Amino acid sequence: MFTDWIQTFSGWLSDHPGWLAIALVAAAFIESLAIAGLIVPGVALLFAIAVLAGETGMPVWQALGWTTIGAVAGDNISFWIGRACTGQLHRVWPFSRFPAVLDRGEQFFHKHGGISVVIGRFVGPIRPVIPVVAGAFGMSGNRFLVFNLASAVAWAPVYVLPGFLVGSAIAHQIQLPAHLYLILAVGSAILAALYLLFFRLQWQLDTRSRAYSRVGEWMTRYNTTHRFWRLLSSQRPDHGGEFPLASLALAVGSAVLFVIWSTVTVSTDLLQPLNQQTLMFFSTLRQPLFDPLAIGITLLGNTAVLVFSTSIVTLLLAFRGYYAAAVHVLGACIMTLALVWGLKYGLDIMRPQVNLHPPLSGAFPSGHAAGITVLAGLSASFVAREVRSRMRWQVYSLFSIPILLVSMSRLYLGVHWLTDVIGGILLGLAICGTIRASFSRFDQTHLSVDLFSKLAGLFWLASVAGYLILTGPDALAAYTPRPL
């Protein structure tokens, strides 16, 4: 029944495109409204409307903006409904009909606190009840609004862009490259295997693992290694002198792989066929419709954005008294810039010449891939340190998304070879592991989020958005592909 209704509504909306903006707001509002999101198939409705928005040529920023407004409105109304039902949420209709969902939402809120407003928006069964629960359990309105805005800004692209791109592809009659789905399937399988290997190694080097105990026993036998063990061990009382074995393993392993990869890339032609095939695939995939999105993503890895982000984090940590953390974050930025630019100019590998104005610097390694890996990797390590061990893989998975997106954008835009991107990621991981291992001995207190941190985050979002708007047109011209 809902499928037929959605089809009928989509047909009417295609004949009346002037209602698209209101439809996007309404669909996002219903999907975010308390309980309604469980009854009405808001995701399917939003996808169908996004397809129509893409077909009719609505600017993507308008589609995202209208969806964000609807999501924020739905969550805020749900929050104040919850505030009005404090102490009697389970007895008020329609919440009384969904006790199991409310229980899961309450458990999730108690477990994660305010951040549950952000995380919960992406967890289907509890998404429509988290704002109600937050209101019912006394979360402040201003605090909820900050989390709500942040979650809506992140949620809108995830739910709108797939449908919007499908609609735009239909309108522009885009021909996808051959074997695209096979390549995506194989790439996803390889990526999943790498994730599994990474997390498996992390668990094997955890403080409760046999490997950690054996390494600890071996190092305590000798005075030199014992001093090294004690020097790098964390000073937090609740971590019992934890040694950064996983961080050191990441640093050494990534550094060794980077040296091997660099040697093969620079001294041999073994990887050139792979580079050429990758370049050809992305050249076939490239379409004017996708260019603005790819350029927007790649701008997030620009040196200016990464340096600005590092400066914000450094100043915030120093202002709050986390001086050692601030110094290490700043050191990571300086180390990344020095190594990337030193290698680029020292090796001087030519970039692909597929754009009218390719960057003038050397290709290897990718500075965008290395920079975003260091920024996202260190951020993930700080956040993961404050959560339970069982949840850390979720944090690392979430923060790996910008690494993948920025790296893919460099390949899509044809400004880097595949070897450059992989080299940049390996270099970034080596820097992350080194900095995190060095910081371990200064890790004495928990890092917390306060109001000033949230304001700094909003300032960062606004500044980066302004940067994208100002530099977008010039970047679009610079990344224009050469005529065939």
N, C-alpha and C positions, 0 to 999 in steps of 0.2 A: 504493500500500500504506500509506504513512504517513497519507494522507488518511483512509482507511477506519479506521485505528487511532485517529486523533485523534477521529473521529466516535464511534466505539465508546466511547472513554475519556470523552468529553464526556457521552455518554448515561449512563454509569455514575456519573459525578461529579454530574450533576444529580439523580440518585436518592439520592446520599450526600453532601449539601452539607457535612457535618461534616469532610470531608477536603479542603475547598477551601484552607485555610491551608497544609496540608502539600503540596498540589499546586502552589501558587504558589511555595513554597520550592524544591521539587524541579525545577520547570520553569526557574526562574531559575538554579538551581545547574547544571543540565545545559547550559544555554545559555552559561554562563560557564566551564565546566570545559574544561580543555585538550583540544583535538581533538574532544571530544564535540559541541561546538557546531557543528562542520562536518558531522557525520554526522546528528545528530538535528535535526529542524526545530523548534528551541526557540522561535523567534519565533511560528510558527503555533500551537504548543502553548500558549504563554503568552497569546496573544490569545484563544484559545478558553476558557481558564480564567478570564481577566479578564472575558469576557462573562458567564460563569456567576456570577462574583462580583458583577457589577453587577445581574444578574437576581435573585439571592437576597437582595440588600439588605445585603451585607457593607459596613461603613464603608470609604470609599475610603482613609483613612489606614491601616487594617489591611492592605488589599491592597497598598499601596505599601510598608508596613513589612515584610511577609513576603517580598515580591519582593526588597527591598534585602538582607535577611538571606541569602537564597539566592545572590544575585549576589556578595556579599562572601565568602561561604564558598567558592563555586566558584573565584573568582579567587585566594583565599589558598592553597587546596590546589594550584592550578596553579602558583603562584609557588614553593612549596616543592618541588614535583616538579621544576621547573626548576633550583632550587638543588641538588637531589640529582643532577641530570644535567649539572652544569657540565663543559664540555669535551667532552661526548660526546652532545649532544642529537640530532645528526643520525644517530647510530648506534643509538639506543634506539627500540624499537617502543612506541607506534604512530607516533612522530614521524618515523621513517625513511620512512614511506609518504607523507609530505607535505613533501618538501624545498622545493618552490617556495613554499608558504605560510610555512614557517619562514624562508626567505630574505627574503621581503617583510617579515615581522615583525621580523627583525633589522635590516634597513635602516631601517624605520620607527622602531625604538627608538634606533638610533644617531643618527638625524636629529633626533629630538624629545626624547630623554632621558626624564626622569621623567614629563613631561606626556603622553608617549605612552600611559601607562596610562589617562589620562582620555580622550584623543582616540580612542585605538584601540578603546575600548568601543563607539563609534558607527560604526566602519568594519568592515562585515560580514566580509570575507574574512580579516582578521587578528585579529578580536576574540578568538577562543579561544586564540591563541598568544602574545599580548603579555605576559600575566603569566608564562608559562613562560620566555619570552626574558628578561624582566626578572630573574627568579631566576637563570637560567643565566649572565647577564652581571654578577652580583655586586651588584645593587641592594640597598641595606640594607632589612631587613624593616620597620623603623619608617617609613621613607620611603615604601615601597610601600603600607603600610597607610593612610597619609594620603591618597595619591592614589587608592587603591582605594575608600575610603569616599566621597570626593568624587565619583568617577565613578559609583558605585552609586546615590547619592542623586539624581544627575541622570538616570541611565539608567532607573530604575524608572518615573517618570512618563511618559517617552516611549514605553515599550513596554506599559505597563499601562493608562493612561488612555483610549486609543482604544477598546480592547475593553470596558473598564469602562463607559464612557459609552454604548456601543452596547447593552450588556446592561441598563443602567439605563433607557435610552430605550424598550427593548422592554417592560420591566416596567411602566413608567409610561404606556405607550401615548402617547408624545409625538408631537404633530403638528408637523412642521417647516413654516416659512412657505413660501408659494409662491415659485417661482423661486429657491430657496436655492442650488441647485447652479449655476445660471447666474450668479448674483451672485458666488458664490465663484470661479467660473472667470474672470469678468471682473476681479474684484478681484485675483486671483493674477497675471493677465496684466499688469495695471497695475503691481502691486508689482514683478514681474520686470523690467518696462521701466524703472522708477525705479532699481532696483538696477543694471541694466546701464548706465544713463546716469551714475549716481554713480561706478561703478568705471571707466567709460570716461574720465570727466573726471579722476579720480585718476591714471590712467595717462598721460593727455595732459599732466599737470602734473608728472610725475616728473622727477627730475634728469637722466635720460637722454633726455627727450623734446625735440622741436624747440621746442615752446612755451616750455619752461623756458629753453632756450638763448637764444631770441630776447628774452624778457623780461630775462634777465640782461645781454645785450649792450646793450639799450636803457637799462637802469638805470645801467650803468657809464659811460654817456656824460656824465652830469651829476653834479656833486658832491653835490647834496642827495639824489638817489635812490641814488647809490652809497653814501653814508653810511648811509642807511636799509637798504640791502641788507646791508651789513656788520654793522649793529647787530643785525639779527634772525637772521643766519646762525648755524647750529649750530657749536659749538666742539669737537665730537667730532673727534679726529684721523682716524678711519676714515670720516668722512662728508664730508670736504673742504669745510667751510664751506657746507653745504646750506642754502639759503634756503627758508623755509616757504611756498612759493607755493601749494601745495594747501590748506593751512590758511587762508591769507588769502583765497583764492578761496571757500572754504566759508563763512568769516565774512561776507564782503561779499555773496556771492550769497544766503545765507540771510537776512541782515538786510534786503536789498532786497525779497526775496519776503515777508518778515514784514510790512514796512511796507505793501506793496501789499495783501496779504491782510487786514491789520488795517483798512486804509482801506475796502476793499470790504465787509468784515463790519460795521463800525460805521456807515458813512455811507450804505449802500444796503441794499436788500432782495433783491438779486440771488441771494444764497446761501440765503435762507430756505426756498425749496422743497426744496433739497438737504438742509438740516437736518431739515425735517419728514419727508421720505421716509426718511432714515437713522434717525430716532427711531422711526418707525412700524415699520420693519423689525426693529430690535432689540427693540422692545416685543413684537412677535409671536414672536420667537425666545426670549424670556425664559421660563425654566421654573424652578420651585423646585429641581429637581435640579441645575441648573447654577449657581445663585446662590452656594453656598459656594465653589466653585472660582473664580468671577469675583471674589468679595469677597477671597479670599486673595491673588489676583494684584494686585488694586487696592491692597491694604494695603501691598504692596511699594513703591508709589509715594507713600505717605504722607510728609508732611514729617518726621515723627519718624524714620522709617526712613532717609530720604535724609540727614538731618542726622547721624544716628548713623553711617551708612556713611561719610560724608565725614570725620567726626571720627576714625574708626578709621584710614582711609587717611592722613589728615594726620599723626596721631601716629606711625604706623608709618614714614612717609617721614622725618619729623623725627628719630625715634629712630635711624634708619639713616644719617643724615647727608645725606639728599637734601632740603636745606632749601628750595631754590628750587621744587622740585616740590611740596612740602608747602604753601608759600605760595600757589602757583597753584591747587591743588586747593581750598584754603580760600577763595581769592578767587572761584573759580567758584561755590561754594556761596552766598557772600554776594551775588554779582551776580545769581544766579538768584532767590533769595528776594526781593531788593529789586525787581527788574524785574517778577516775576510778581505780587507783592502790590500794587505800585504801579499796574500796569495793571488788575488786578482791581478795585481800589477807585476808580481814576480813571475807567474806562470803565463799570463797574457794569452789566454786561449780565446779565439775569436767566437763571437756569438753567432747564432743563426741569423741570416740576413733576409728575413721575411717581412720586416716592417719598414716603413719609409724612414723612420728616425730611431734606429735601435740604440740602446745605451752605449756609451763610448767605453765604459770600463770592460775589463776582461770578464769572461763567462764563468770561470770556475774559481771557487764554489759560488753557488747562488747566495747572495747576501740576504735576499728576502727570505729564503728558506731557513738560513742559519739564524737570522734575527728573530723571526717569529717563533722558531723552535726554542730559542733561549728565553724569550719573554713568556711564552705560554708554558714552557716546561718548568721554569722557576716558579711561576704563579701556581701551577699545579702542585709542585712540591710543598709550597707553603700552606696551601689549602689542605692538601692530603695529610699533612702533619697534624692537623687539628681535628681530624675525624678518625673514626674507628678503622682498624686495619682492614676489615672486611669491606669497607666502603671506598677504599682508596682507588681501586680499579675504576670505579665510576668517575671519580674526579679526573684521573689521568685520561680516560676515554673522552670526557667532555672537553678537556683542554687540548686534546689532539686534533679536534675538528678545525680550528683556525690554521693549524700547521698544514693539514691536508688541503684545505681550500686555497691558501696562499700558494702552496707549492703547485697545485694543479693549475692555478691561474697563470703562473709563469710559463708552464708548458703550453697551455692553450693560446696564450698571446705570442708564442714563438720567440721569446727573448732569452730562453735558456734551453740547453740540452738536458736530457734526462739525467746524465751523469752529474751535471751541475747541481741539480735539485737534490739528488741523493747525497752528494758530497756535502751540501749545505746542511742537510738534516743531521748527518753523522757528526759534523763539526759542532752543530748546536747542542746535540745530546752530550758530546764530550765536555763542552763548556758547562752545561747544566750539572752534570755529575760532579765535575771538579768544584764548582762553586758551592754546591750543596754539601759536599763532603767537608770543605773548608769551613763552612758556616756551622757545622754540627757542634763543634766545641764551644761556640758562643750561643747555642740554642738552650737558653736557660728558662725562658718564660713563654707562655702561650701567646700567640698573636690573635688579637680579637678585632672585631669590626665595631666601630662606634659611629655616631652621627657624622663626625667630621670625615670619616672614611667614605660614607655614603655620598656626602656632598662632593668629595673629590672624584668619586666615580661618575656622578652626574656631570660634573665639569668636564671630565675626560670624554664622556659620550658626546656632549655638546660640541666640544672642540674638534673631535675627530669628524663628526658630522659636518661641521663648517669647513674643515679641510677638504673633505671629499667633494663638497659642493663647489668650492673655489677652484680646486685643481682638476676636477673632473673633465671640463671641456678641453684643457690643454693636454691632458693625458689621452683623451680620446683621439686627438689629432696625432699625438706622438706614436700611438700604437696602431695607426692606420696601416693595414697590410699593403705591400707593394702590388701593383697590378700584375696579373698573371701574364 
